[in-house]
Amino acid sequence: MTASIATMGEIMLRLKPPGRERFFQSPWLEATFGGGEVNGAVSLSQFGLDATFISALPDNPIGEACFEYLRGKGVDTGHIVRGGDRMGVYYLEVGANQRPSNVIYDRSGSSMATLGARLIRSGSSIGRQRLVSHYWHHASFEPDRVGAVEGGGCYGQEVGADRVL
């Protein structure tokens, strides 16, 4: 039996100029998806572990493309809440020589910002799953150390994960 691991966090749309170009040095931006917790889930899945990603995504074509990306990487998307208007975006300018990389975040009003906090704070159920009320963004904990959540259990145990990262 392989270990199962759940990660929680915001997946974002990453836009970057080609190669090591500066912003607007060319009219093109490459679009991919990224974020610390989702990158962890994808890596773990690629190593053969059962990985679940817990998050919120908009119910629009960009959100659907993100779902397909995660499914294609073998990540369980069954605990991603759909709703809100948009994904968070970050703009990446890759460094070159002595010039450091530059990152600009645009998260205000994202699905995670508008749905995630409200759902997590209330401990609301989604289907039969309960979300942890105190640990959401950039959370790292073991389910047996979190303690009980209103109604019993913690989310990591309810999604069947051995560890929630």
GUVO-59358 format. One line per field, with one value per atom (N, C-alpha, C): atom name; y, x negated, z. Coordinates in Angstrom, 2 decimals. Atoms other than C-alpha are relative to their C-alpha. Layout:
# residues N
atom = [CA:...]
yy = [Y:...]
xx = [X:...]
zz = [Z:...]
***
This chain:
# residues 165
atom = [N:CA:C:N:CA:C:N:CA:C:N:CA:C:N:CA:C:N:CA:C:N:CA:C:N:CA:C:N:CA:C:N:CA:C:N:CA:C:N:CA:C:N:CA:C:N:CA:C:N:CA:C:N:CA:C:N:CA:C:N:CA:C:N:CA:C:N:CA:C:N:CA:C:N:CA:C:N:CA:C:N:CA:C:N:CA:C:N:CA:C:N:CA:C:N:CA:C:N:CA:C:N:CA:C:N:CA:C:N:CA:C:N:CA:C:N:CA:C:N:CA:C:N:CA:C:N:CA:C:N:CA:C:N:CA:C:N:CA:C:N:CA:C:N:CA:C:N:CA:C:N:CA:C:N:CA:C:N:CA:C:N:CA:C:N:CA:C:N:CA:C:N:CA:C:N:CA:C:N:CA:C:N:CA:C:N:CA:C:N:CA:C:N:CA:C:N:CA:C:N:CA:C:N:CA:C:N:CA:C:N:CA:C:N:CA:C:N:CA:C:N:CA:C:N:CA:C:N:CA:C:N:CA:C:N:CA:C:N:CA:C:N:CA:C:N:CA:C:N:CA:C:N:CA:C:N:CA:C:N:CA:C:N:CA:C:N:CA:C:N:CA:C:N:CA:C:N:CA:C:N:CA:C:N:CA:C:N:CA:C:N:CA:C:N:CA:C:N:CA:C:N:CA:C:N:CA:C:N:CA:C:N:CA:C:N:CA:C:N:CA:C:N:CA:C:N:CA:C:N:CA:C:N:CA:C:N:CA:C:N:CA:C:N:CA:C:N:CA:C:N:CA:C:N:CA:C:N:CA:C:N:CA:C:N:CA:C:N:CA:C:N:CA:C:N:CA:C:N:CA:C:N:CA:C:N:CA:C:N:CA:C:N:CA:C:N:CA:C:N:CA:C:N:CA:C:N:CA:C:N:CA:C:N:CA:C:N:CA:C:N:CA:C:N:CA:C:N:CA:C:N:CA:C:N:CA:C:N:CA:C:N:CA:C:N:CA:C:N:CA:C:N:CA:C:N:CA:C:N:CA:C:N:CA:C:N:CA:C:N:CA:C:N:CA:C:N:CA:C:N:CA:C:N:CA:C:N:CA:C:N:CA:C:N:CA:C:N:CA:C:N:CA:C:N:CA:C:N:CA:C:N:CA:C:N:CA:C:N:CA:C:N:CA:C:N:CA:C:N:CA:C:N:CA:C:N:CA:C:N:CA:C:N:CA:C:N:CA:C:N:CA:C:N:CA:C:N:CA:C:N:CA:C:N:CA:C:N:CA:C:N:CA:C:N:CA:C]
yy = [-1.19:0.00:1.25:-1.23:3.41:0.99:-1.06:6.37:0.95:-1.02:8.91:1.33:-1.31:12.58:1.04:-1.10:15.63:1.31:-1.34:19.14:1.01:-1.06:22.32:1.31:-1.31:25.71:0.56:-0.66:28.04:-0.34:0.17:26.98:1.28:-1.29:30.00:-0.16:-0.08:30.84:0.76:-0.65:31.63:0.52:-0.62:34.05:0.51:-0.43:34.61:0.23:-0.19:35.99:-1.22:1.14:33.39:0.08:0.07:32.26:0.91:-0.93:34.92:1.45:-1.36:37.90:0.76:-0.88:40.86:0.16:-0.28:41.78:0.95:-0.81:43.23:0.21:-0.03:42.69:-0.60:0.53:40.62:0.05:-0.07:40.59:-1.30:1.32:36.95:-0.27:0.54:35.39:-1.48:1.42:31.65:-0.21:0.26:30.35:-1.43:1.31:27.45:0.15:-0.03:26.55:-0.32:0.26:26.57:0.47:-0.34:27.07:-1.08:0.93:25.43:-1.31:1.21:23.00:-0.87:0.80:21.94:-0.60:0.57:21.51:-1.24:1.17:19.17:-1.17:1.08:17.16:-0.63:0.52:16.84:-0.83:0.75:15.75:-1.34:1.24:13.19:-1.00:0.87:11.81:-0.60:0.48:11.54:-1.05:1.01:9.52:-1.24:1.18:7.05:0.00:-0.08:8.24:0.50:-0.50:8.88:1.41:-1.41:12.69:0.64:-0.75:14.79:1.47:-1.43:18.55:0.61:-0.63:20.58:1.50:-1.41:24.06:0.50:-0.58:26.33:0.54:-0.47:27.07:0.54:-0.51:29.09:-1.03:0.88:27.27:0.69:-0.64:28.66:-0.76:0.76:27.48:-0.04:0.02:28.47:-0.97:0.96:26.59:-1.43:1.34:23.60:-0.46:0.35:23.70:-0.40:0.34:23.63:-1.39:1.33:20.62:-1.07:0.97:18.82:-0.18:0.07:19.67:-0.92:0.80:18.17:-1.46:1.39:15.07:-0.67:0.55:14.59:-0.36:0.29:14.59:-1.07:1.06:11.94:0.47:-0.56:14.25:-0.12:0.09:13.58:1.41:-1.34:16.69:-0.02:0.15:15.43:0.92:-0.89:17.93:1.45:-1.39:21.10:0.59:-0.69:23.47:0.86:-0.83:25.11:1.21:-1.23:28.73:1.19:-1.23:32.31:0.41:-0.57:34.44:-0.25:0.04:33.94:-0.74:0.56:32.22:1.13:-0.91:34.02:-0.11:-0.03:35.01:0.47:-0.61:35.49:0.12:-0.32:37.02:-0.24:0.37:35.60:0.49:-0.42:37.25:-0.75:0.84:34.68:0.83:-0.74:36.14:-0.47:0.33:36.17:0.65:-0.49:36.56:0.60:-0.62:39.06:0.55:-0.50:40.11:-1.10:1.03:38.26:-0.15:0.20:36.79:1.01:-0.95:39.05:-0.66:0.59:37.84:1.06:-0.91:39.92:-0.84:0.79:38.39:0.83:-0.61:39.19:-1.03:0.98:37.16:0.58:-0.63:39.67:-0.43:0.40:38.36:-1.37:1.33:34.88:-0.94:1.00:31.82:-0.39:0.38:30.85:1.11:-1.13:34.33:0.19:-0.27:34.57:-1.21:1.20:30.96:-0.75:0.83:29.22:0.41:-0.46:31.35:-0.17:0.11:31.41:-1.46:1.41:27.66:-0.61:0.56:26.84:0.54:-0.60:29.30:-0.60:0.51:27.93:-1.49:1.46:24.31:-0.65:0.50:23.82:-1.35:1.28:20.42:0.21:0.03:19.89:-1.47:1.41:16.70:-0.59:0.55:14.46:0.39:-0.38:16.10:1.25:-1.16:18.53:0.62:-0.69:21.16:0.46:-0.44:22.00:1.51:-1.41:25.37:0.88:-0.85:26.57:-0.08:0.23:25.24:-0.04:0.02:26.21:0.38:-0.44:28.30:-0.30:0.38:26.97:-0.78:0.79:24.49:-1.26:1.22:21.61:-0.65:0.64:19.21:-1.47:1.40:15.60:-0.10:0.03:14.72:-0.36:0.40:13.05:1.08:-1.09:16.28:1.20:-1.14:18.64:-0.04:0.13:17.29:0.02:0.11:17.11:1.33:-1.15:19.52:-0.18:0.08:20.34:-1.13:1.14:17.16:-1.20:1.10:15.01:-0.14:0.29:14.10:1.24:-1.11:16.23:-0.31:0.15:16.77:-1.05:0.97:14.74:-1.42:1.34:11.68:-0.25:0.19:12.26:-0.18:0.23:12.42:-1.28:1.26:9.24:0.15:-0.23:10.77:-0.39:0.30:9.53:1.29:-1.26:13.05:1.14:-1.20:16.51:1.01:-0.95:18.96:1.36]
xx = [-0.85:0.00:-0.89:0.78:-1.38:0.58:-0.45:-1.19:0.91:-0.83:1.52:-0.26:0.35:0.79:0.93:-0.84:3.05:-0.75:0.57:1.77:1.13:-1.01:3.80:-0.67:0.56:3.18:0.63:-0.53:3.82:-0.84:0.68:2.94:0.21:-0.06:2.18:-0.39:0.40:1.89:-1.33:1.30:-1.76:-0.20:0.27:-2.52:-1.44:1.39:-6.13:-0.43:0.57:-8.05:-0.83:0.81:-9.88:-1.44:1.40:-13.29:-0.31:0.40:-15.03:0.29:-0.34:-13.41:0.65:-0.64:-12.19:1.46:-1.40:-8.52:0.08:-0.29:-7.30:-1.19:1.09:-10.63:0.51:-0.70:-8.49:1.50:-1.44:-4.70:0.60:-0.50:-4.42:-0.17:0.11:-3.74:0.36:-0.30:-3.89:0.91:-0.96:-0.99:-0.13:0.03:-1.36:0.69:-0.60:0.01:-1.07:0.99:-1.96:0.44:-0.22:-2.11:-0.67:0.78:-4.10:0.70:-0.71:-1.45:0.39:-0.37:-0.24:-1.24:1.24:-3.82:-0.40:0.29:-4.31:0.90:-0.94:-1.18:-0.37:0.38:-2.26:-1.28:1.26:-5.79:0.24:-0.28:-4.49:0.73:-0.73:-2.08:-0.95:0.96:-4.91:-0.96:0.82:-6.87:0.81:-0.82:-3.96:0.84:-0.82:-2.28:1.40:-1.36:1.46:0.05:0.01:1.68:1.35:-1.25:4.80:-0.32:0.18:4.95:1.32:-1.18:7.41:-0.11:0.09:8.20:1.35:-1.18:10.74:-0.41:0.25:10.91:1.29:-1.21:13.29:0.61:-0.70:15.91:0.07:0.10:14.73:-1.05:0.95:12.51:-1.43:1.36:9.27:-0.04:-0.08:10.32:0.07:-0.10:11.24:-1.33:1.33:7.85:-0.93:0.81:6.24:0.36:-0.45:8.36:-0.62:0.53:7.28:-1.51:1.43:3.64:-0.29:0.22:3.86:0.36:-0.40:5.74:-1.06:1.03:3.13:-1.28:1.18:0.43:0.29:-0.35:2.31:0.40:-0.39:3.42:1.52:-1.43:6.82:0.55:-0.60:8.97:1.37:-1.33:12.04:0.31:-0.21:11.58:-0.29:0.13:11.30:1.39:-1.27:14.21:0.05:-0.16:15.54:0.85:-0.76:16.71:-0.94:0.79:15.56:-0.19:0.10:14.66:-1.32:1.29:10.95:-1.04:1.17:7.68:-0.93:1.09:4.87:-1.02:0.98:2.13:-1.33:1.29:-1.59:-0.80:0.82:-3.94:-1.45:1.38:-7.46:-0.93:1.09:-10.48:-1.23:1.13:-13.30:-1.28:1.25:-16.63:-1.03:1.10:-19.74:-1.27:1.27:-23.36:0.20:-0.16:-23.33:1.41:-1.37:-19.70:0.85:-0.82:-17.47:1.36:-1.36:-14.11:0.93:-0.98:-11.11:1.38:-1.33:-7.64:0.98:-1.08:-4.46:1.25:-1.20:-1.38:1.26:-1.33:2.24:1.02:-0.89:4.36:1.34:-1.20:7.02:1.22:-1.23:10.50:-0.04:0.07:9.33:0.99:-0.90:11.49:-0.46:0.53:9.21:0.21:-0.15:9.36:1.45:-1.40:13.14:0.75:-0.70:14.24:-0.74:0.78:11.42:0.10:0.00:11.28:1.37:-1.35:15.07:0.33:-0.32:15.41:-0.82:0.87:12.45:0.37:-0.34:13.38:1.26:-1.27:16.90:-0.05:0.05:15.78:1.10:-1.11:18.46:-0.33:0.14:19.02:0.17:-0.16:18.60:0.23:-0.37:20.41:-0.09:0.17:19.42:-1.33:1.32:16.03:0.07:0.06:15.27:-1.39:1.27:12.59:-0.48:0.59:10.23:0.18:-0.32:11.12:-1.22:1.12:7.68:-1.20:1.20:5.17:0.38:-0.31:5.49:-1.21:1.04:2.93:-1.39:1.35:-0.62:-0.02:-0.08:0.38:-0.83:0.77:-1.84:0.26:-0.29:-0.58:0.31:-0.39:0.01:1.37:-1.38:3.70:0.12:-0.14:3.15:-0.47:0.45:1.58:0.93:-0.88:4.35:1.11:-1.11:7.03:1.33:-1.34:10.75:0.49:-0.70:12.68:1.46:-1.42:16.30:0.63:-0.60:18.20:-0.93:0.94:15.12:-0.92:0.96:12.06:-0.63:0.60:9.82:0.04:-0.20:9.93:-0.94:0.95:6.80:0.47:-0.52:8.39:1.23:-1.23:11.71:-0.23:0.29:10.15:-0.80:0.71:8.31:-1.49:1.43:4.85:-0.74:0.86:2.05:-0.59:0.60:0.58:0.62:-0.47:1.85:-1.12:1.10:-0.81:0.50]
zz = [0.00:0.00:0.00:0.03:-0.91:0.99:-0.90:1.43:-0.76:0.62:0.76:0.71:-0.54:1.21:-0.62:0.49:0.94:0.23:-0.16:0.34:-0.15:0.05:0.87:-0.34:0.32:-0.67:-1.25:1.19:-3.57:-1.21:1.28:-7.08:-0.79:0.69:-9.21:-1.46:1.39:-12.87:-0.04:0.09:-13.60:-1.42:1.29:-16.43:0.01:0.04:-17.48:-1.43:1.33:-20.44:-0.39:0.43:-22.55:0.50:-0.41:-21.32:1.17:-1.06:-19.24:-0.38:0.41:-20.90:1.16:-0.98:-18.83:-0.36:0.29:-18.52:-1.19:1.18:-21.83:-0.94:0.98:-23.57:-1.31:1.17:-25.94:0.31:-0.26:-26.37:0.53:-0.38:-25.19:1.49:-1.35:-21.79:-0.05:-0.11:-21.12:1.19:-1.08:-19.00:0.49:-0.65:-16.55:1.35:-1.33:-13.12:1.03:-1.03:-9.88:1.36:-1.40:-6.15:0.83:-0.82:-3.37:0.30:-0.42:-2.16:-1.18:1.16:-5.60:-0.66:0.54:-6.80:0.80:-0.85:-3.84:-0.35:0.34:-4.72:-1.34:1.32:-8.37:0.12:-0.15:-7.38:0.69:-0.72:-4.89:-0.88:0.92:-7.47:-1.04:1.00:-10.01:0.58:-0.67:-7.42:0.35:-0.22:-7.25:1.26:-1.20:-4.05:-0.36:0.19:-3.79:0.56:-0.41:-3.68:-0.29:0.12:-3.09:0.20:-0.16:-3.53:0.45:-0.58:-1.44:-0.24:0.35:-2.73:-0.49:0.63:-4.45:-1.36:1.36:-8.19:-0.60:0.64:-10.34:-0.94:0.92:-12.38:-1.36:1.31:-15.73:-0.81:0.82:-18.63:0.56:-0.57:-16.83:1.18:-1.10:-13.71:-0.51:0.59:-15.88:-0.57:0.52:-17.62:1.15:-1.16:-14.18:0.53:-0.40:-13.19:-0.91:0.96:-16.36:0.16:-0.24:-15.68:1.20:-1.20:-12.18:-0.23:0.30:-13.36:-0.86:0.88:-16.08:0.73:-0.82:-13.40:1.05:-0.94:-11.38:1.38:-1.29:-8.55:0.16:-0.31:-6.91:0.18:-0.06:-7.47:0.66:-0.57:-5.61:1.16:-1.15:-2.77:-0.34:0.44:-4.82:-0.13:0.04:-4.29:-1.25:1.19:-7.47:0.33:-0.21:-7.34:0.01:0.06:-7.21:-1.44:1.34:-10.20:-0.71:0.67:-10.83:0.82:-0.67:-10.04:0.39:-0.28:-8.34:-1.13:1.08:-10.78:0.59:-0.30:-10.36:-1.28:1.15:-12.86:0.39:-0.31:-12.95:-1.08:0.87:-14.49:0.50:-0.42:-14.33:-0.04:-0.07:-13.25:-1.01:0.90:-15.39:0.54:-0.52:-14.29:1.39:-1.31:-11.40:0.24:-0.17:-12.00:0.64:-0.66:-9.51:-0.67:0.48:-10.38:0.66:-0.50:-9.89:-0.07:-0.04:-8.82:0.46:-0.37:-8.71:0.19:-0.32:-7.02:-0.19:0.14:-7.88:0.50:-0.62:-5.45:0.44:-0.51:-4.43:-0.80:0.66:-5.22:-0.65:0.60:-6.24:0.68:-0.58:-5.61:1.39:-1.31:-2.75:1.01:-0.92:-1.24:0.40:-0.30:-1.47:0.53:-0.44:-0.92:1.09:-0.91:0.90:1.44:-1.39:4.02:0.64:-0.56:4.50:0.28:-0.20:4.05:1.12:-1.02:6.24:1.37:-1.29:9.00:0.57:-0.51:9.23:0.26:-0.16:9.16:-0.80:0.79:6.51:-0.62:0.68:5.00:-1.49:1.44:1.29:-0.32:0.12:0.47:1.39:-1.33:3.34:0.60:-0.49:3.77:0.86:-0.87:6.56:-0.15:0.14:6.16:1.36:-1.26:9.00:0.14:-0.17:10.49:0.24:-0.39:11.62:-0.95:0.79:9.11:-1.47:1.41:5.48:-0.82:0.91:3.68:0.56:-0.37:3.82:1.32:-1.24:6.52:-0.14:-0.04:7.49:1.35:-1.28:10.13:-0.21:0.01:10.96:0.63:-0.49:11.47:1.48:-1.40:14.84:0.97:-0.88:16.21:-0.03:0.12:15.12:1.02:-0.93:17.41:-0.74:0.59:16.83:-0.53:0.57:14.68:0.37:-0.32:15.45:-0.81:0.68:14.63:-0.01:-0.12:15.21:-1.20:1.05:13.21:-0.59:0.72:11.10:-1.48:1.43:7.39:-0.60:0.55:6.66:0.19:-0.22:8.21:-0.85:0.74:6.44:-1.49:1.41:2.97:-0.16:0.04:3.87:-0.19:0.18:3.78:1.27:-1.13:6.00:0.57:-0.41:6.12:-0.79:0.69:5.27:0.07:0.07:4.13:-0.40]
***
